Amino acid sequence: MKDAVVVAGEGLAVLEAATGQTRWSAPEARATAPPIAWGAWLFVGEADGSPRCRDLATGAVLWSYKTTHPLVAPPVVDDEGHVLLGTTDRRFMALDPRKGDVRWRWKIGGDVQAPPAVSGQHVLFTNHEDVLYALRRGNGHLAWRASLPSRPSRAPSCTATAVLVACFGSRPERRSSSASTRSRASGRGDLKAPGEVRTPPVIGDAIVIGSARSRGWPRSVWASGGRNPRHPEPHRTT
């Protein structure tokens, strides 16, 4: 959808990217999670607890799936056509993008409030029981799970061999990140960020880069290198 812009909030609309003219609008929609465009479809989590699939060209509702609480995390659609979705009524599921049928579903012990991440044949997600899950995308079977040091605050970030999760730290304004390997639930260690982690960290070959907010650094970018990074140094940005 290179020639259009989706606007969501108290209402939903698709605009022409070049002119800003409205292609269609749905003023009754109340989006509670960022919309996701995939192919000819637009997936939107709404305030009544329903993820809805709309025709991207017309805005017509093609299907919806009812949950009991408003969604706060957007889904991810993988290359095999699974709509992978975590909910705030303690479920994680894969839906068919064409009809909204449930392909598989998990009941878990806490709400999902961050989007999942696709890594190889797995989908990874965190929930508010402080656990990182890895499920097989094809059938939803559990591949592994790992306990986190505290409540997760952002979506998982994946590399070829590891997963990094930003978590709340020991003080309310600080966060830490915990890494596990992709193939099994083995910890790689924790690192402390210089403040509240504002976005999912970016992982390079031997470096972790993130943005944070703290009292001394209203906007800062921090980087940590090495195989076991524990003490990142903040670098202030303007």
Kinemage of the C-alpha trace (Angstrom):
@kinemage 1
@onewidth
@group {chain A} dominant
@subgroup {mainchain}
@vectorlist {calphas} color= white
{ca met a 1} P 0.000 0.000 0.000
{ca lys a 2} L 2.587 2.533 -1.162
{ca asp a 3} L 0.067 5.102 -2.374
{ca ala a 4} L -2.138 5.348 0.720
{ca val a 5} L -1.975 6.201 4.426
{ca val a 6} L -4.010 4.535 7.184
{ca val a 7} L -5.172 6.790 10.029
{ca ala a 8} L -6.628 5.116 13.129
{ca gly a 9} L -7.891 6.211 16.532
{ca glu a 10} L -11.338 7.680 17.188
{ca gly a 11} L -12.356 6.564 13.727
{ca leu a 12} L -10.554 4.838 10.881
{ca ala a 13} L -9.696 6.141 7.408
{ca val a 14} L -7.491 5.464 4.397
{ca leu a 15} L -6.130 8.552 2.632
{ca glu a 16} L -4.414 9.140 -0.683
{ca ala a 17} L -0.714 9.555 0.074
{ca ala a 18} L -0.208 12.167 -2.657
{ca thr a 19} L -3.194 14.411 -1.956
{ca gly a 20} L -4.563 13.509 1.490
{ca gln a 21} L -8.011 12.899 0.015
{ca thr a 22} L -10.130 10.290 1.777
{ca arg a 23} L -10.572 6.966 0.007
{ca trp a 24} L -12.908 5.678 2.697
{ca ser a 25} L -13.630 6.221 6.364
{ca ala a 26} L -15.288 4.333 9.218
{ca pro a 27} L -16.118 6.909 11.901
{ca glu a 28} L -17.695 4.257 14.123
{ca ala a 29} L -14.410 2.365 14.507
{ca arg a 30} L -12.366 2.850 17.691
{ca ala a 31} L -8.889 1.472 17.129
{ca thr a 32} L -7.007 0.395 20.268
{ca ala a 33} L -3.957 -1.058 18.493
{ca pro a 34} L -2.002 0.045 15.411
{ca pro a 35} L -3.606 -1.235 12.180
{ca ile a 36} L -1.726 -3.729 10.013
{ca ala a 37} L -2.088 -3.776 6.207
{ca trp a 38} L -1.329 -7.085 4.517
{ca gly a 39} L -2.144 -7.732 0.887
{ca ala a 40} L -5.739 -6.654 0.195
{ca trp a 41} L -6.668 -6.629 3.900
{ca leu a 42} L -6.448 -4.272 6.852
{ca phe a 43} L -6.402 -5.780 10.355
{ca val a 44} L -7.475 -3.508 13.207
{ca gly a 45} L -7.952 -4.211 16.916
{ca glu a 46} L -10.961 -2.244 18.164
{ca ala a 47} L -12.348 -1.087 21.504
{ca asp a 48} L -15.091 -3.714 21.664
{ca gly a 49} L -12.413 -6.410 21.868
{ca ser a 50} L -12.706 -7.513 18.244
{ca pro a 51} L -9.883 -7.749 15.757
{ca arg a 52} L -11.542 -6.876 12.437
{ca cys a 53} L -10.408 -7.582 8.919
{ca arg a 54} L -11.467 -4.905 6.433
{ca asp a 55} L -11.154 -4.658 2.691
{ca leu a 56} L -8.250 -2.258 2.241
{ca ala a 57} L -9.776 -0.768 -0.912
{ca thr a 58} L -13.301 -0.145 0.418
{ca gly a 59} L -13.231 -0.417 4.217
{ca ala a 60} L -15.931 -3.098 4.238
{ca val a 61} L -15.733 -5.459 7.233
{ca leu a 62} L -14.926 -8.954 5.977
{ca trp a 63} L -14.854 -10.688 9.364
{ca ser a 64} L -14.317 -10.097 13.073
{ca tyr a 65} L -13.317 -12.265 16.021
{ca lys a 66} L -14.769 -11.480 19.430
{ca thr a 67} L -12.620 -11.236 22.565
{ca thr a 68} L -13.699 -9.902 25.958
{ca his a 69} L -11.344 -6.920 26.374
{ca pro a 70} L -9.918 -4.221 24.066
{ca leu a 71} L -6.824 -5.259 22.148
{ca val a 72} L -3.670 -3.220 22.744
{ca ala a 73} L -1.128 -5.102 20.610
{ca pro a 74} L -1.298 -5.352 16.806
{ca pro a 75} L -1.111 -8.755 15.147
{ca val a 76} L 1.672 -9.999 12.906
{ca val a 77} L 0.910 -11.785 9.631
{ca asp a 78} L 3.566 -14.322 8.618
{ca asp a 79} L 4.509 -15.464 5.130
{ca glu a 80} L 2.259 -18.532 5.460
{ca gly a 81} L -0.843 -16.434 6.088
{ca his a 82} L -1.209 -16.844 9.858
{ca val a 83} L -2.645 -13.796 11.644
{ca leu a 84} L -0.743 -14.147 14.932
{ca leu a 85} L -2.494 -12.296 17.730
{ca gly a 86} L -2.185 -11.881 21.488
{ca thr a 87} L -5.133 -10.590 23.512
{ca thr a 88} L -5.862 -8.968 26.857
{ca asp a 89} L -8.107 -11.846 27.857
{ca arg a 90} L -5.066 -14.120 28.200
{ca arg a 91} L -5.041 -15.835 24.843
{ca phe a 92} L -2.704 -16.160 21.898
{ca met a 93} L -3.969 -17.476 18.588
{ca ala a 94} L -3.490 -17.881 14.867
{ca leu a 95} L -6.390 -16.846 12.639
{ca asp a 96} L -7.053 -17.466 8.951
{ca pro a 97} L -6.773 -14.070 7.206
{ca arg a 98} L -9.541 -14.911 4.708
{ca lys a 99} L -12.370 -15.905 7.054
{ca gly a 100} L -11.110 -15.325 10.595
{ca asp a 101} L -11.292 -19.018 11.493
{ca val a 102} L -9.111 -20.109 14.412
{ca arg a 103} L -6.230 -22.283 13.236
{ca trp a 104} L -4.907 -22.816 16.759
{ca arg a 105} L -5.242 -21.117 20.128
{ca trp a 106} L -3.432 -20.988 23.468
{ca lys a 107} L -4.814 -20.053 26.888
{ca ile a 108} L -2.044 -18.377 28.901
{ca gly a 109} L -1.636 -16.930 32.376
{ca gly a 110} L -1.396 -13.225 31.582
{ca asp a 111} L -2.404 -10.531 29.112
{ca val a 112} L -0.417 -9.918 25.925
{ca gln a 113} L 0.293 -6.192 25.565
{ca ala a 114} L 3.094 -6.172 22.976
{ca pro a 115} L 3.150 -7.467 19.398
{ca pro a 116} L 4.718 -10.850 18.668
{ca ala a 117} L 7.832 -11.463 16.603
{ca val a 118} L 8.339 -14.110 13.912
{ca ser a 119} L 11.638 -15.971 14.009
{ca gly a 120} L 12.118 -18.907 11.671
{ca gln a 121} L 9.356 -21.435 12.281
{ca his a 122} L 8.465 -19.885 15.620
{ca val a 123} L 6.372 -16.990 16.858
{ca leu a 124} L 7.664 -15.346 20.031
{ca phe a 125} L 5.647 -13.225 22.432
{ca thr a 126} L 5.650 -12.041 26.038
{ca asn a 127} L 2.825 -11.690 28.506
{ca his a 128} L 2.155 -10.230 31.929
{ca glu a 129} L 3.049 -13.372 33.801
{ca asp a 130} L 6.656 -12.362 32.924
{ca val a 131} L 7.231 -15.169 30.444
{ca leu a 132} L 8.657 -15.295 26.929
{ca tyr a 133} L 6.935 -17.959 24.819
{ca ala a 134} L 8.064 -19.584 21.583
{ca leu a 135} L 5.336 -21.460 19.709
{ca arg a 136} L 5.547 -23.314 16.412
{ca arg a 137} L 3.675 -21.215 13.871
{ca gly a 138} L 2.274 -24.140 11.926
{ca asn a 139} L 0.429 -25.886 14.772
{ca gly a 140} L 0.789 -23.685 17.867
{ca his a 141} L 2.749 -26.306 19.805
{ca leu a 142} L 5.047 -25.020 22.528
{ca ala a 143} L 8.709 -25.003 21.455
{ca trp a 144} L 10.017 -23.459 24.691
{ca arg a 145} L 9.300 -20.828 27.314
{ca ala a 146} L 11.592 -18.677 29.468
{ca ser a 147} L 10.979 -16.716 32.646
{ca leu a 148} L 11.799 -13.012 32.483
{ca pro a 149} L 13.325 -11.015 35.362
{ca ser a 150} L 10.344 -8.637 35.481
{ca arg a 151} L 7.343 -7.481 33.486
{ca pro a 152} L 8.074 -7.053 29.751
{ca ser a 153} L 7.619 -3.562 28.348
{ca arg a 154} L 8.244 -4.004 24.625
{ca ala a 155} L 8.024 -6.598 21.859
{ca pro a 156} L 10.825 -9.184 21.511
{ca ser a 157} L 13.749 -8.323 19.219
{ca cys a 158} L 15.293 -11.295 17.403
{ca thr a 159} L 18.679 -12.132 15.908
{ca ala a 160} L 19.812 -15.351 14.267
{ca thr a 161} L 20.703 -16.863 17.646
{ca ala a 162} L 19.087 -14.793 20.394
{ca val a 163} L 16.031 -12.882 21.560
{ca leu a 164} L 16.193 -9.616 23.500
{ca val a 165} L 13.238 -8.450 25.620
{ca ala a 166} L 12.995 -5.042 27.293
{ca cys a 167} L 11.619 -5.379 30.820
{ca phe a 168} L 10.840 -3.163 33.780
{ca gly a 169} L 13.858 -2.858 36.049
{ca ser a 170} L 14.130 -2.767 39.822
{ca arg a 171} L 13.123 0.910 39.928
{ca pro a 172} L 9.965 2.194 38.187
{ca glu a 173} L 11.850 4.500 35.802
{ca arg a 174} L 14.439 1.930 34.776
{ca arg a 175} L 14.194 -1.019 32.470
{ca ser a 176} L 16.433 -3.969 31.806
{ca ser a 177} L 16.667 -6.399 28.944
{ca ser a 178} L 16.923 -10.155 29.086
{ca ala a 179} L 18.166 -12.366 26.270
{ca ser a 180} L 17.405 -16.002 25.523
{ca thr a 181} L 18.498 -18.192 22.656
{ca arg a 182} L 16.036 -18.750 19.819
{ca ser a 183} L 16.192 -22.523 19.922
{ca arg a 184} L 15.714 -23.145 23.651
{ca ala a 185} L 14.981 -21.376 26.904
{ca ser a 186} L 18.496 -20.616 28.099
{ca gly a 187} L 19.333 -17.169 29.431
{ca arg a 188} L 22.157 -15.078 28.017
{ca gly a 189} L 22.149 -12.534 30.856
{ca asp a 190} L 20.708 -9.129 31.637
{ca leu a 191} L 21.804 -5.577 30.952
{ca lys a 192} L 20.665 -2.359 32.576
{ca ala a 193} L 19.566 0.526 30.394
{ca pro a 194} L 20.218 4.129 31.513
{ca gly a 195} L 16.477 4.813 31.758
{ca glu a 196} L 13.043 3.845 30.530
{ca val a 197} L 13.367 1.939 27.246
{ca arg a 198} L 11.132 3.748 24.755
{ca thr a 199} L 11.384 1.406 21.746
{ca pro a 200} L 12.437 -2.214 21.125
{ca pro a 201} L 16.252 -2.446 21.104
{ca val a 202} L 18.070 -2.973 17.810
{ca ile a 203} L 20.607 -5.800 17.801
{ca gly a 204} L 23.715 -5.847 15.605
{ca asp a 205} L 26.457 -8.476 15.308
{ca ala a 206} L 28.060 -7.517 18.628
{ca ile a 207} L 26.175 -4.471 19.811
{ca val a 208} L 22.788 -3.532 21.245
{ca ile a 209} L 21.388 -0.069 20.531
{ca gly a 210} L 18.332 1.410 22.194
{ca ser a 211} L 16.654 4.671 23.087
{ca ala a 212} L 15.755 5.579 26.656
{ca arg a 213} L 14.268 8.320 28.795
{ca ser a 214} L 15.731 9.097 32.208
{ca arg a 215} L 15.920 12.071 34.544
{ca gly a 216} L 19.362 13.133 33.446
{ca trp a 217} L 18.873 12.226 29.809
{ca pro a 218} L 15.434 13.281 28.479
{ca arg a 219} L 16.327 11.722 25.131
{ca ser a 220} L 19.297 9.386 24.946
{ca val a 221} L 20.622 6.637 22.719
{ca trp a 222} L 22.633 3.931 24.399
{ca ala a 223} L 24.818 1.198 23.007
{ca ser a 224} L 26.346 -1.859 24.594
{ca gly a 225} L 28.855 -4.166 22.964
{ca gly a 226} L 30.486 -7.506 23.570
{ca arg a 227} L 29.147 -10.987 24.047
{ca asn a 228} L 27.743 -10.325 27.513
{ca pro a 229} L 26.795 -6.612 27.600
{ca arg a 230} L 25.834 -5.410 31.085
{ca his a 231} L 26.777 -1.768 31.438
{ca pro a 232} L 25.647 0.354 28.478
{ca glu a 233} L 26.920 3.906 28.238
{ca pro a 234} L 24.307 6.558 27.321
{ca his a 235} L 24.934 9.051 24.538
{ca arg a 236} L 22.703 12.077 24.561
{ca thr a 237} L 20.898 13.127 21.384
{ca thr a 238} L 19.324 16.443 20.490
